[in-house]
Amino acid sequence: MYAVIEAGGSQHKVEEGSVLTIDQLSLDGKLTDEGQEISFDKVLLVSKDGSTTVGSPYVDGAKVTAVVQNHHKGEKVERYRYNRRHRFRKTVGFRARLTTLEIKSIG
């Protein structure tokens, strides 16, 4: 059994018991606590026992429940700009803030 959910503006394929890393998850402007249970109502597709249900745009009554494991920063991404003949060089870098979730149930 698996489902496709929308979280943080991107789509993720999830299964029960799987661990998922997504962009930092905050509810009502506050960072979620570790161990907190979260439910996703924006379920795009559910596949169970060979039958597949596709929503338009979301599947009615479907819900995916997950538990927040931790918040962390991802790998550093560096970008380098260079303009020849103008003595221009600039390095820009950032580390994305991420949330790790464990999927508990698909219903």
Backbone as a ProteinNet text record, in pm:
[ID]
protein_1_A
[PRIMARY]
MYAVIEAGGSQHKVEEGSVLTIDQLSLDGKLTDEGQEISFDKVLLVSKDGSTTVGSPYVDGAKVTAVVQNHHKGEKVERYRYNRRHRFRKTVGFRARLTTLEIKSIG
[TERTIARY]
84.4	0	89.1	59.2	133.9	40.5	91.7	13.6	108.8	53.7	129	66.5	149.8	99.6	165.1	102.2	158.9	198.5	328.4	379.5	487.1	470.8	571	581.1	470.9	471.4	528.4	564.4	615.6	542.2	550.1	479.7	577.7	530.9	615.2	538.3	603.2	545.1	583.2	483.4	508.6	445.4	507	454.7	455.6	376.8	374.3	510	563	692	811.1	788.9	900.5	940.8	1066.6	1119.6	1135.3	1088.6	1080.9	1145.2	1225.6	1286.5	1226.2	1164.2	1098.8	1148.9	1109.5	1142.5	1084.4	1145.4	1108.1	958	900.5	757.4	722.3	639.3	592.6	442	373.9	229.6	194.8	114.4	72.6	191.7	299.4	416.8	509.5	475.8	560.2	621.6	746.1	815.1	752	730.2	669.8	767.8	716.1	799.5	836.4	952.9	992.6	900	855.3	762.5	616.6	591.1	454.4	396	267.9	201	131.8	149.9	96.2	16.3	-94.4	-171.5	-174	-161.3	-164.3	-297.1	-374.8	-503.4	-493.6	-383.7	-366.3	-304.8	-388.9	-347	-392	-296.5	-325.4	-361.4	-306	-325.7	-311.5	-394.6	-384.2	-391.5	-296.1	-295.5	-297.4	-399.2	-414.3	-461.6	-388.4	-423.4	-450.3	-368.7	-381	-481.9	-565.3	-659.9	-605.2	-617.3	-562.3	-674.3	-671.9	-768.5	-693.5	-731.8	-667.8	-766.4	-721.7	-808	-811	-909.2	-916	-948.2	-858.2	-715.7	-676.8	-763.5	-728.3	-830.6	-786.6	-874.2	-957.9	-1090.8	-1180.8	-1167	-1151.1	-1146.2	-1013.5	-916.7	-786.4	-700.6	-621.1	-535.2	-408.6	-295.8	-168	-118.3	-83.2	-36.8	112.2	185.9	331.2	373.5	494.4	552.9	682.7	700.9	821.8	937.1	1045.5	1162.4	1260.1	1298.6	1390.5	1390.7	1451.8	1475.2	1626.2	1672.5	1815.8	1841.5	1968.5	2007.5	2064.9	2041	2091	2234.5	2281.6	2416	2427.4	2548	2569.8	2570.3	2495.4	2489.1	2558.7	2660.7	2734.2	2709.9	2700.1	2680.3	2784.1	2846.1	2955	2919.2	2927.8	2902.8	3033.9	3047.7	3170.9	3139.6	3182.4	3172.3	3313	3348.7	3482.3	3495.4	3615.9	3652.1	3592	3524.9	3468.5	3517.2	3608.7	3662.9	3552.3	3451.7	3339.5	3338.9	3347.8	3339.6	3256.7	3162.4	3079.7	3041	3053.7	3014.7	2895.8	2790.4	2671.4	2644.3	2613.6	2584.7	2473.5	2407.3	2304.7	2288.3	2224.6	2190.5	2040.6	1972.8	1828	1791.3	1684	1632	1532.8	1553	1476.1	1408.9	1303.7	1233.5	1228.6	1259.6	1252.3	1125.3	1045.3	918.6	920.9	848.1	824.4	676.1	640.3	500.4	444	336.7	273.8	160	67	-48.8	-100.4	-164.3	-231	-376.9	-467.1	-607.5	-700
-117.5	0	124.1	216.4	340.6	455.2	576.8	696.1	803.3	899.8	1016.9	1137	1209.4	1324	1451.5	1564.1	1694.7	1758.8	1788.2	1850	1950	2072.7	2174.5	2211.2	2198.4	2235.7	2131	2014.1	1907.2	1777.5	1682.1	1555.5	1446.7	1358.5	1253	1121.5	1014.1	880.6	821.9	778.5	728.4	591	513.1	383.4	378.9	290.6	278	231.1	300.5	265.1	329.5	400.6	463.2	593.8	634.4	759.2	856.7	979.9	1079	1208.2	1270.3	1400	1504.2	1607.4	1712.6	1848.5	1955.2	2090.2	2112.9	2205.6	2226.5	2246.6	2172.2	2170.9	2254.1	2354.7	2435.1	2449.2	2446.4	2460.5	2591.4	2672.6	2802.7	2890.1	2880.8	2964.3	2916.2	2805.8	2751.3	2620.1	2598.5	2475.6	2358.7	2246.7	2130.3	2066.4	2007.4	1942	1801.7	1754.9	1618	1522.4	1418.5	1323.6	1360.9	1478	1522.9	1447.7	1412.3	1341.3	1442.2	1425.1	1516.9	1436.4	1494.7	1427.5	1514.5	1449.6	1515.5	1482.5	1585.9	1566.4	1578.3	1635.5	1653.2	1526.4	1426.4	1297.6	1293.3	1277.6	1280.9	1144.2	1036.3	902	801.3	698.3	589.3	458.6	369.4	237.9	131.4	44.7	-60	-188.2	-295.3	-428.1	-427.8	-356.2	-355.5	-256.3	-198.2	-97.4	41.7	131.7	265.7	367.6	462.1	571.5	701.2	773.8	900.5	1012.1	1114.1	1226.3	1331.2	1420.8	1531.7	1660.5	1731.7	1702.7	1612	1599.8	1519.2	1407.1	1298	1185.4	1221.8	1210.2	1243.9	1143.4	1194.6	1109.6	1041.7	1060	996.1	1080.9	1012.2	1081.7	999.8	1068	1003.5	1061.1	973.4	1015.5	988.8	1089.2	1078.1	1134	1093.5	1142	1214.6	1335.1	1413.6	1350	1315.2	1258.8	1366.7	1454.6	1563.9	1671.2	1784.1	1894.9	1909.1	1932.3	1945.9	2028.6	2055.1	2126.7	2027.3	2053.2	1966.1	1999.2	1939	1964.4	2107.4	2163	2298.5	2299.7	2394.2	2411.2	2542.1	2537.3	2657.7	2691.4	2820.6	2870.2	2977.4	2974.3	3066.5	3146.2	3278.6	3366.1	3429.5	3446	3501.9	3575	3699.3	3774.9	3805.1	3752.4	3776.8	3922.9	3969.5	4106.1	4215.3	4179.1	4281	4264.2	4170.8	4142.6	4116.5	4042.5	4013	3864.4	3835.3	3698.4	3700.9	3607.2	3604.1	3460.7	3421.2	3289.3	3303.4	3228	3228.3	3084.7	3063.4	2928.7	2929.1	2815.5	2802.9	2656.2	2632.9	2498.4	2494.2	2405.9	2395.1	2339.4	2392	2339.9	2228.4	2112.3	1992.8	1933.2	1855.5	1782	1635.5	1545.9	1402.2	1348.4	1275.2	1219.4	1069.1	1001.6	857.2	838	769.5	749	635.8	664.9	564.8	491.2	565.7	497.1	573.9	498.2	554.3	508.3	604.1	566.4	645.8
0	0	0	-89.9	-93.9	-131.2	-110.1	-143.2	-193.6	-264.1	-308.1	-238.5	-160.6	-85.7	-136	-105.7	-136.4	-4.2	9.4	132	94.5	139	111.6	-34.8	-108.9	-249.7	-342.4	-290.6	-376	-343.8	-435.9	-421.3	-377.1	-286.8	-232.7	-231.1	-275.4	-267.3	-132.5	-54.9	80.5	98.9	186.7	227.3	378.6	438.1	583.3	632.8	734.3	791.3	724	614.4	544.3	611.2	590.3	644.6	528.6	547.9	442.2	489.1	404.7	435	341.7	400.7	323.6	370.2	299.9	343.1	482.3	556.3	696.2	711.2	804	824.8	947.2	927.4	1039.9	1028.9	1142.5	1146.1	1214.9	1151.9	1206.1	1240.4	1162	1183.1	1292.7	1359.3	1466.1	1420.2	1459.1	1423.6	1498.2	1430.1	1493.5	1590.6	1697.5	1797.8	1751.7	1797.3	1766.1	1840.3	1771.6	1829.8	1808.2	1752.8	1727.6	1608.7	1618.7	1510.8	1419.4	1288.9	1189.3	1087.7	1040.9	935.8	811	696.4	567	499.1	467.1	401.6	249.7	200.1	56.2	-4	-20.2	-75.8	-221.1	-312	-455.1	-511.5	-453.5	-506.9	-393.7	-394.6	-297.7	-374.4	-348.3	-412.4	-302.9	-307.5	-205.5	-272.6	-251.9	-303.4	-454	-529.3	-674.2	-728.9	-644.1	-692.6	-661	-755.9	-742.5	-749.2	-653.8	-651.9	-675.7	-779.5	-813.7	-784.9	-713.3	-679.5	-788	-775.5	-869.7	-794.2	-734.6	-728.3	-611.6	-506.5	-390.2	-371	-307.2	-278.2	-156.2	-168.8	-58.7	55.9	177	295.7	320.5	235.9	254.9	347.4	431.4	526.4	549.8	556.2	586.2	718.2	812.5	943.9	955.1	1006.2	1020.1	1155.2	1199.6	1323.9	1290	1347	1322.9	1400.4	1329.8	1396.2	1437.5	1343.5	1378.1	1271.6	1306.8	1214.6	1199.2	1078	1055.3	929.8	904.8	783.4	683.4	556.5	451	415.3	307.8	259	208.5	215.8	167.5	14.7	-42.2	-185.9	-217.8	-303	-339.2	-485.3	-510.3	-645.6	-669.9	-785.1	-815.8	-940.3	-930.4	-1045.4	-1088.8	-1220.7	-1274.5	-1404.4	-1413.9	-1539.1	-1587.5	-1700.8	-1753.5	-1798.6	-1795.6	-1836.6	-1748.5	-1638.8	-1549.9	-1406.2	-1382.8	-1249.3	-1146.3	-1187.4	-1098.8	-1065.1	-936.7	-886.8	-759.3	-746.7	-627.6	-597	-471.4	-426.3	-332.6	-358.5	-274.6	-233.3	-105.3	-59.4	43.7	58.5	160.8	197.3	311.6	354.7	379.7	312.6	325.5	462.6	521.5	648.4	615.5	676.2	642.9	766.2	743	847.3	806.1	899.7	874.7	939	859.8	906.2	892.1	981.6	967.2	944.6	837	801.3	885.3	958.9	1046.7	979	916.8	857	737.2	648.2	532	540.3	541.2	556.8	470.6
[MASK]
+++++++++++++++++++++++++++++++++++++++++++++++++++++++++++++++++++++++++++++++++++++++++++++++++++++++++++

